Amino acid sequence: MKRPRTCRRQAGVALLEALVSILLFSIGVLGVVALQAKASQFSVDSEDRSRAALLANQIVSQMWAQQSTSVDTSSWQTQVSSSSRGLPSGNGSVSVDSTGLATVTITWKAPWRKSAEQANSYVTKVIIP
């Protein structure tokens, strides 16, 4: 008994449809994984910016408490570059101009960033009366 001609043309179509659907599903899963990885990086960047703001606030608070822009920043700089409480590849500096304007600059670079990329920085300025 011969199969009708229409059935013979349809042979293997279900397998092809399954393969195409698996391909599309795989692309979707890869997109979700990439999105999750980017979200994780943004979260860590946000945490680093927050930590930089807190560290800058710490040295400014010390200046306000002493009512002076000439404070010892060595322990603070050590804390900024600390791997546990500071920032990755962190560096902090405080400069004071002749008008008494103190500029606190904190720079850091996340480990996953390329070496050619510019480091992140946080700058705040304050006048101590």
Buried (B, 14 or more C-beta within 10 A) or exposed (E): EEEEEEEEEEEEEEEEEEEEEEEEEEEEEEEEEEEEEEEEEEEBEEEBBEBBEEBBEBBBEBBEEEEEBEBEBEEBBEBBBEEEEBBBBBBBEBEBEEEEEBEBBBBBBBEEBEEEEEBBEBEBEBEBE
